[in-house]
Amino acid sequence: MSAEILEKKKTLDLRKKHIGPSCKIFFSHDPIKIVRARGQYMYDEKGQRYLDCINNVAHVGHCHPDVVKAGAEQMELLNTNSRFLHDNLVLYAQRLQATLPNKLSVCYFVNSGSEANDLALRLALQYTGHKDIITLENAYHGHVSSLIDISPYKFHHLSDVEQNQFVHVAPSPDVYRGKYRADHPNPAKAYADDVKDIIGRVHEKGGKIAAFTAESLQSCGGQVIPPPGYFQQVAEHVRQAGGVFIADEVQVGFGRVGTHFWAFQLQGADFVPDIVTMGKPIGNGHPMSCVVTTKEVAEAFALSGMEYFNTFGGNPVSCAIGLAVLDVIVKEDLQGNALRVGQYLTELLEKQKEKHPLIGDVRGRGLFVGMELVKDRLKLTPATAENAEYFLFCRRLKEQYILLSADGPHRNVLKFKPPLCFTSEDADLVVEKIDHILTGVSMTLPLNQKHPRELKNPEQVFGPKLSCVRLDHLF
Amino acid sequence: MSAEILEKKKTLDLRKKHIGPSCKIFFSHDPIKIVRARGQYMYDEKGQRYLDCINNVAHVGHCHPDVVKAGAEQMELLNTNSRFLHDNLVLYAQRLQATLPNKLSVCYFVNSGSEANDLALRLALQYTGHKDIITLENAYHGHVSSLIDISPYKFHHLSDVEQNQFVHVAPSPDVYRGKYRADHPNPAKAYADDVKDIIGRVHEKGGKIAAFTAESLQSCGGQVIPPPGYFQQVAEHVRQAGGVFIADEVQVGFGRVGTHFWAFQLQGADFVPDIVTMGKPIGNGHPMSCVVTTKEVAEAFALSGMEYFNTFGGNPVSCAIGLAVLDVIVKEDLQGNALRVGQYLTELLEKQKEKHPLIGDVRGRGLFVGMELVKDRLKLTPATAENAEYFLFCRRLKEQYILLSADGPHRNVLKFKPPLCFTSEDADLVVEKIDHILTGVSMTLPLNQKHPRELKNPEQVFGPKLSCVRLDHLF
């Protein structure tokens, strides 16, 4: 199956007919048809190149030849379930373990971040015998039923009755916009104390904490970087209550943060979660994921007597691909590249912040960077990239052949999470385009003063296509 | 990554150290290390060939070259998420749709049967606004939390308190061992009336039925073939109550039953489910799955406002592989082969039944065949293949290099579900071995009379290794 077969319009028509309307498309008013990709670049049906700043799944670069080769060779040889012995499975488990603190030694291979996070919950419930879960505000942990229950990003619009009564939401440890900010003397302790308070309230009602679960850095929640020490203190409170700490590394693991292989390690060497879930980048796009936990948790889970069998999980092809991804990260020093290029990108964006009042905050670790847009730096009024008619940021970038997305509760955080082979030249390019767009905005649209409806001729700023279309389903 | 790298003992040691103990292995006392496979054959590290009668996932044959080629070529070109337009996605959806009744026209691509069945529940709950689910006795629908709730195969040993109160279990429509048997004047109606009664009891308690869910033929439940007309009558009762009918084709779809492409079609052309879930064979081992439903259900799901995004689901590689699998089924007439060879195998097994009183029932459709072992044909006392010390059936077959498994609530149903390229010679071979084993048993062990503990020298029958080892975790 190669490149384009159908006219773009036909593709779109068939998609409307046969794909669930809940499955959204990027830039729905003018979607992109991508037919090939390599490294940090994607190409449409006309051969136009896009710089990819968003596909964190294509971790070591789209279609990396080493990964493709490993997958293709193993597909030809054997692809079967893990009820047969196979070296790829155990070698891969051993390699993953070597990246983690010693006590995290037992793996379960599954197919997606959602399967991983669901299994993590099952492990926690079985190990503790408890039922209550604490999750973070704006968190997203996956799309299966049990995870929508613990994902305020998904369930926030549901009524109280529809929400799971065993799930409790703690404030997001966001020191820019959250409850305790950078000017707070000890935001880590303050946020952790909020978790402690929740535990107290759960106990008062006769509940018992099974787990606290959080992404090591919140991604969909708005590229939030918790203050160091927060996880340690939360873990202390949670373990005191008999619960476990689940670190969700599905979006942020595998060297993306640059200084460390796992984002939870940013909190300090003294922090070790009880369960770690991995996903998206693990197979560079191949459907695979993993849960790693301690021997104690794994043994308690086995004591239930219920077998855990996952048809595709840990098959020789997935493991061959997983091993190849780890090899490439080392061979090409992609973790080092994430650190260097991430730092460079962050510096460039910091300079943009000095220049453009719309940029309220730049925060990041390695090639996980967020740029938060505000209409007012004191009030932090979000400059929402998704809905505002006057601010079609990502769409403007797309017209410059740059793929960037926005997220967070107000959809005002631009998220940089490119393949780790992203270069400083790529950083220059995307920042140059951002500068150009923001300069256009600030020249013609004094902040806090004018709304595009007030502009006599908004096309001057945005061009005819962009001036009047509401940007639905951009992300 | 090719063939064997570690000594078998080292593989086993690493597995014990790094893989969750809940993940069971075939023949745990002497596991097999498989290093390559082709068609219906698997090969261990010494080059020994095994005839594979169990891997229904390797649907068109292990490592089919067309499927491998499609996957490898697409991996090299592009593998990304479904937020970009791609022809593979829509062409595959269109091709799948063409195998189904017209009204089943909207697809959601996911990564596993579990993700598919979880999404099916979400669709049903959202569409109906109801909460109660009816599932079948001994059913297995997957390993994520929501599916363990509807899988008595998994939850049967849990206490009532641990079971989901919205889940109601209907009798398995098993006309051999079930509540209404072959001698009943109308078992289809009788079993369907039981579902109707459950609906009545749910209504009395103020509940409302969201869905009835069943495998079109129960697999783990013991290769159960519901009497024709059962689904139609159940669907009528369920729809009357405002619920939907979910047909789980994860194990039995894609031409395995021979006469039809989908097993639910065995019930008659007048039966159309509201939701169909697909899995295992869909990608010949590649992690992918699908949910197909009606436009009405899909639109109701979208109305919730909650996006459905699945990171890997529907990626171009999965869809290329899915298309190749469909092509091979047609090109090699594998559905026809399933019909012909399945019929031949069933006839051979029927003859074995005439010869060996241990065989209580032979039932099957195409290459989905069950052979139920009983100690007494009148009382139907199960001759349990898994636990009985005297009856290590699958293990004996494995020593003859035949892979077969047993399942069902009593673990006494031998399950034939080989790759669809299985030949009549393969059928001859496995039945010859079965005959040989059963002849040994019946010669030395008069049924209903002797237990191996009473035998002076059980090694005469089973050889030294088999006479005294309890067969744990065989399946």
HADDOCK unambig.tbl for C-alpha pairs under 7 A between the chains (distance, minus, plus):
assign (segid A and resid 1 and name CA) (segid B and resid 70 and name CA) 6.56 0.50 0.50
assign (segid A and resid 1 and name CA) (segid B and resid 74 and name CA) 6.53 0.50 0.50
assign (segid A and resid 1 and name CA) (segid B and resid 320 and name CA) 6.31 0.50 0.50
assign (segid A and resid 4 and name CA) (segid B and resid 87 and name CA) 6.69 0.50 0.50
assign (segid A and resid 5 and name CA) (segid B and resid 87 and name CA) 6.55 0.50 0.50
assign (segid A and resid 6 and name CA) (segid B and resid 87 and name CA) 6.52 0.50 0.50
assign (segid A and resid 11 and name CA) (segid B and resid 87 and name CA) 5.99 0.50 0.50
assign (segid A and resid 11 and name CA) (segid B and resid 90 and name CA) 6.50 0.50 0.50
assign (segid A and resid 14 and name CA) (segid B and resid 90 and name CA) 5.77 0.50 0.50
assign (segid A and resid 15 and name CA) (segid B and resid 90 and name CA) 5.55 0.50 0.50
assign (segid A and resid 17 and name CA) (segid B and resid 106 and name CA) 6.94 0.50 0.50
assign (segid A and resid 18 and name CA) (segid B and resid 93 and name CA) 6.03 0.50 0.50
assign (segid A and resid 18 and name CA) (segid B and resid 94 and name CA) 6.72 0.50 0.50
assign (segid A and resid 18 and name CA) (segid B and resid 105 and name CA) 5.78 0.50 0.50
assign (segid A and resid 18 and name CA) (segid B and resid 106 and name CA) 4.44 0.50 0.50
assign (segid A and resid 18 and name CA) (segid B and resid 107 and name CA) 5.72 0.50 0.50
assign (segid A and resid 19 and name CA) (segid B and resid 106 and name CA) 5.33 0.50 0.50
assign (segid A and resid 19 and name CA) (segid B and resid 107 and name CA) 4.92 0.50 0.50
assign (segid A and resid 19 and name CA) (segid B and resid 108 and name CA) 6.16 0.50 0.50
assign (segid A and resid 20 and name CA) (segid B and resid 106 and name CA) 5.66 0.50 0.50
assign (segid A and resid 20 and name CA) (segid B and resid 107 and name CA) 5.79 0.50 0.50
assign (segid A and resid 20 and name CA) (segid B and resid 108 and name CA) 5.80 0.50 0.50
assign (segid A and resid 20 and name CA) (segid B and resid 298 and name CA) 5.86 0.50 0.50
assign (segid A and resid 21 and name CA) (segid B and resid 298 and name CA) 6.86 0.50 0.50
assign (segid A and resid 21 and name CA) (segid B and resid 299 and name CA) 6.86 0.50 0.50
assign (segid A and resid 21 and name CA) (segid B and resid 302 and name CA) 5.97 0.50 0.50
assign (segid A and resid 22 and name CA) (segid B and resid 302 and name CA) 4.79 0.50 0.50
assign (segid A and resid 22 and name CA) (segid B and resid 307 and name CA) 4.93 0.50 0.50
assign (segid A and resid 22 and name CA) (segid B and resid 308 and name CA) 5.12 0.50 0.50
assign (segid A and resid 23 and name CA) (segid B and resid 307 and name CA) 6.14 0.50 0.50
assign (segid A and resid 23 and name CA) (segid B and resid 308 and name CA) 5.04 0.50 0.50
assign (segid A and resid 23 and name CA) (segid B and resid 309 and name CA) 5.82 0.50 0.50
assign (segid A and resid 24 and name CA) (segid B and resid 83 and name CA) 6.24 0.50 0.50
assign (segid A and resid 24 and name CA) (segid B and resid 307 and name CA) 6.67 0.50 0.50
assign (segid A and resid 25 and name CA) (segid B and resid 83 and name CA) 4.11 0.50 0.50
assign (segid A and resid 25 and name CA) (segid B and resid 84 and name CA) 6.14 0.50 0.50
assign (segid A and resid 26 and name CA) (segid B and resid 83 and name CA) 5.20 0.50 0.50
assign (segid A and resid 26 and name CA) (segid B and resid 84 and name CA) 6.22 0.50 0.50
assign (segid A and resid 31 and name CA) (segid B and resid 84 and name CA) 6.89 0.50 0.50
assign (segid A and resid 31 and name CA) (segid B and resid 85 and name CA) 6.84 0.50 0.50
assign (segid A and resid 32 and name CA) (segid B and resid 84 and name CA) 5.75 0.50 0.50
assign (segid A and resid 32 and name CA) (segid B and resid 85 and name CA) 6.02 0.50 0.50
assign (segid A and resid 33 and name CA) (segid B and resid 84 and name CA) 5.75 0.50 0.50
assign (segid A and resid 33 and name CA) (segid B and resid 85 and name CA) 4.42 0.50 0.50
assign (segid A and resid 33 and name CA) (segid B and resid 86 and name CA) 5.92 0.50 0.50
assign (segid A and resid 34 and name CA) (segid B and resid 84 and name CA) 6.28 0.50 0.50
assign (segid A and resid 34 and name CA) (segid B and resid 85 and name CA) 6.46 0.50 0.50
assign (segid A and resid 34 and name CA) (segid B and resid 86 and name CA) 6.54 0.50 0.50
assign (segid A and resid 35 and name CA) (segid B and resid 78 and name CA) 6.63 0.50 0.50
assign (segid A and resid 35 and name CA) (segid B and resid 86 and name CA) 6.92 0.50 0.50
assign (segid A and resid 36 and name CA) (segid B and resid 77 and name CA) 5.08 0.50 0.50
assign (segid A and resid 36 and name CA) (segid B and resid 78 and name CA) 4.71 0.50 0.50
assign (segid A and resid 37 and name CA) (segid B and resid 77 and name CA) 6.43 0.50 0.50
assign (segid A and resid 37 and name CA) (segid B and resid 78 and name CA) 5.39 0.50 0.50
assign (segid A and resid 63 and name CA) (segid B and resid 75 and name CA) 6.28 0.50 0.50
assign (segid A and resid 63 and name CA) (segid B and resid 76 and name CA) 5.34 0.50 0.50
assign (segid A and resid 63 and name CA) (segid B and resid 77 and name CA) 6.56 0.50 0.50
assign (segid A and resid 63 and name CA) (segid B and resid 78 and name CA) 6.28 0.50 0.50
assign (segid A and resid 68 and name CA) (segid B and resid 75 and name CA) 5.99 0.50 0.50
assign (segid A and resid 68 and name CA) (segid B and resid 76 and name CA) 6.04 0.50 0.50
assign (segid A and resid 70 and name CA) (segid B and resid 1 and name CA) 6.60 0.50 0.50
assign (segid A and resid 72 and name CA) (segid B and resid 72 and name CA) 5.08 0.50 0.50
assign (segid A and resid 74 and name CA) (segid B and resid 1 and name CA) 6.61 0.50 0.50
assign (segid A and resid 75 and name CA) (segid B and resid 63 and name CA) 6.29 0.50 0.50
assign (segid A and resid 75 and name CA) (segid B and resid 68 and name CA) 5.99 0.50 0.50
assign (segid A and resid 76 and name CA) (segid B and resid 63 and name CA) 5.35 0.50 0.50
assign (segid A and resid 76 and name CA) (segid B and resid 68 and name CA) 6.04 0.50 0.50
assign (segid A and resid 77 and name CA) (segid B and resid 36 and name CA) 5.08 0.50 0.50
assign (segid A and resid 77 and name CA) (segid B and resid 37 and name CA) 6.41 0.50 0.50
assign (segid A and resid 77 and name CA) (segid B and resid 63 and name CA) 6.57 0.50 0.50
assign (segid A and resid 78 and name CA) (segid B and resid 35 and name CA) 6.60 0.50 0.50
assign (segid A and resid 78 and name CA) (segid B and resid 36 and name CA) 4.71 0.50 0.50
assign (segid A and resid 78 and name CA) (segid B and resid 37 and name CA) 5.37 0.50 0.50
assign (segid A and resid 78 and name CA) (segid B and resid 63 and name CA) 6.29 0.50 0.50
assign (segid A and resid 79 and name CA) (segid B and resid 285 and name CA) 6.18 0.50 0.50
assign (segid A and resid 80 and name CA) (segid B and resid 285 and name CA) 6.50 0.50 0.50
assign (segid A and resid 83 and name CA) (segid B and resid 24 and name CA) 6.25 0.50 0.50
assign (segid A and resid 83 and name CA) (segid B and resid 25 and name CA) 4.08 0.50 0.50
assign (segid A and resid 83 and name CA) (segid B and resid 26 and name CA) 5.17 0.50 0.50
assign (segid A and resid 84 and name CA) (segid B and resid 25 and name CA) 6.14 0.50 0.50
assign (segid A and resid 84 and name CA) (segid B and resid 26 and name CA) 6.21 0.50 0.50
assign (segid A and resid 84 and name CA) (segid B and resid 31 and name CA) 6.87 0.50 0.50
assign (segid A and resid 84 and name CA) (segid B and resid 32 and name CA) 5.72 0.50 0.50
assign (segid A and resid 84 and name CA) (segid B and resid 33 and name CA) 5.75 0.50 0.50
assign (segid A and resid 84 and name CA) (segid B and resid 34 and name CA) 6.28 0.50 0.50
assign (segid A and resid 85 and name CA) (segid B and resid 31 and name CA) 6.83 0.50 0.50
assign (segid A and resid 85 and name CA) (segid B and resid 32 and name CA) 6.00 0.50 0.50
assign (segid A and resid 85 and name CA) (segid B and resid 33 and name CA) 4.41 0.50 0.50
assign (segid A and resid 85 and name CA) (segid B and resid 34 and name CA) 6.44 0.50 0.50
assign (segid A and resid 86 and name CA) (segid B and resid 33 and name CA) 5.93 0.50 0.50
assign (segid A and resid 86 and name CA) (segid B and resid 34 and name CA) 6.53 0.50 0.50
assign (segid A and resid 86 and name CA) (segid B and resid 35 and name CA) 6.91 0.50 0.50
assign (segid A and resid 87 and name CA) (segid B and resid 4 and name CA) 6.70 0.50 0.50
assign (segid A and resid 87 and name CA) (segid B and resid 5 and name CA) 6.56 0.50 0.50
assign (segid A and resid 87 and name CA) (segid B and resid 6 and name CA) 6.53 0.50 0.50
assign (segid A and resid 87 and name CA) (segid B and resid 11 and name CA) 6.00 0.50 0.50
assign (segid A and resid 90 and name CA) (segid B and resid 11 and name CA) 6.50 0.50 0.50
assign (segid A and resid 90 and name CA) (segid B and resid 14 and name CA) 5.77 0.50 0.50
assign (segid A and resid 90 and name CA) (segid B and resid 15 and name CA) 5.56 0.50 0.50
assign (segid A and resid 90 and name CA) (segid B and resid 18 and name CA) 6.99 0.50 0.50
assign (segid A and resid 93 and name CA) (segid B and resid 18 and name CA) 6.04 0.50 0.50
assign (segid A and resid 94 and name CA) (segid B and resid 18 and name CA) 6.73 0.50 0.50
assign (segid A and resid 105 and name CA) (segid B and resid 18 and name CA) 5.78 0.50 0.50
assign (segid A and resid 106 and name CA) (segid B and resid 17 and name CA) 6.92 0.50 0.50
assign (segid A and resid 106 and name CA) (segid B and resid 18 and name CA) 4.44 0.50 0.50
assign (segid A and resid 106 and name CA) (segid B and resid 19 and name CA) 5.32 0.50 0.50
assign (segid A and resid 106 and name CA) (segid B and resid 20 and name CA) 5.64 0.50 0.50
assign (segid A and resid 107 and name CA) (segid B and resid 18 and name CA) 5.72 0.50 0.50
assign (segid A and resid 107 and name CA) (segid B and resid 19 and name CA) 4.93 0.50 0.50
assign (segid A and resid 107 and name CA) (segid B and resid 20 and name CA) 5.77 0.50 0.50
assign (segid A and resid 108 and name CA) (segid B and resid 19 and name CA) 6.17 0.50 0.50
assign (segid A and resid 108 and name CA) (segid B and resid 20 and name CA) 5.81 0.50 0.50
assign (segid A and resid 111 and name CA) (segid B and resid 111 and name CA) 6.45 0.50 0.50
assign (segid A and resid 111 and name CA) (segid B and resid 287 and name CA) 6.82 0.50 0.50
assign (segid A and resid 115 and name CA) (segid B and resid 144 and name CA) 6.87 0.50 0.50
assign (segid A and resid 118 and name CA) (segid B and resid 144 and name CA) 6.26 0.50 0.50
assign (segid A and resid 118 and name CA) (segid B and resid 145 and name CA) 6.77 0.50 0.50
assign (segid A and resid 119 and name CA) (segid B and resid 144 and name CA) 6.94 0.50 0.50
assign (segid A and resid 144 and name CA) (segid B and resid 115 and name CA) 6.85 0.50 0.50
assign (segid A and resid 144 and name CA) (segid B and resid 118 and name CA) 6.25 0.50 0.50
assign (segid A and resid 144 and name CA) (segid B and resid 119 and name CA) 6.93 0.50 0.50
assign (segid A and resid 145 and name CA) (segid B and resid 118 and name CA) 6.76 0.50 0.50
assign (segid A and resid 145 and name CA) (segid B and resid 146 and name CA) 6.53 0.50 0.50
assign (segid A and resid 146 and name CA) (segid B and resid 145 and name CA) 6.55 0.50 0.50
assign (segid A and resid 146 and name CA) (segid B and resid 146 and name CA) 6.82 0.50 0.50
assign (segid A and resid 154 and name CA) (segid B and resid 306 and name CA) 6.90 0.50 0.50
assign (segid A and resid 285 and name CA) (segid B and resid 79 and name CA) 6.18 0.50 0.50
assign (segid A and resid 285 and name CA) (segid B and resid 80 and name CA) 6.50 0.50 0.50
assign (segid A and resid 285 and name CA) (segid B and resid 312 and name CA) 6.72 0.50 0.50
assign (segid A and resid 287 and name CA) (segid B and resid 111 and name CA) 6.80 0.50 0.50
assign (segid A and resid 287 and name CA) (segid B and resid 287 and name CA) 6.10 0.50 0.50
assign (segid A and resid 287 and name CA) (segid B and resid 312 and name CA) 5.63 0.50 0.50
assign (segid A and resid 298 and name CA) (segid B and resid 20 and name CA) 5.86 0.50 0.50
assign (segid A and resid 298 and name CA) (segid B and resid 21 and name CA) 6.86 0.50 0.50
assign (segid A and resid 299 and name CA) (segid B and resid 21 and name CA) 6.85 0.50 0.50
assign (segid A and resid 302 and name CA) (segid B and resid 21 and name CA) 5.96 0.50 0.50
assign (segid A and resid 302 and name CA) (segid B and resid 22 and name CA) 4.78 0.50 0.50
assign (segid A and resid 306 and name CA) (segid B and resid 154 and name CA) 6.89 0.50 0.50
assign (segid A and resid 307 and name CA) (segid B and resid 22 and name CA) 4.94 0.50 0.50
assign (segid A and resid 307 and name CA) (segid B and resid 23 and name CA) 6.15 0.50 0.50
assign (segid A and resid 307 and name CA) (segid B and resid 24 and name CA) 6.66 0.50 0.50
assign (segid A and resid 308 and name CA) (segid B and resid 22 and name CA) 5.14 0.50 0.50
assign (segid A and resid 308 and name CA) (segid B and resid 23 and name CA) 5.05 0.50 0.50
assign (segid A and resid 309 and name CA) (segid B and resid 23 and name CA) 5.83 0.50 0.50
assign (segid A and resid 312 and name CA) (segid B and resid 285 and name CA) 6.72 0.50 0.50
assign (segid A and resid 312 and name CA) (segid B and resid 287 and name CA) 5.65 0.50 0.50
assign (segid A and resid 320 and name CA) (segid B and resid 1 and name CA) 6.33 0.50 0.50
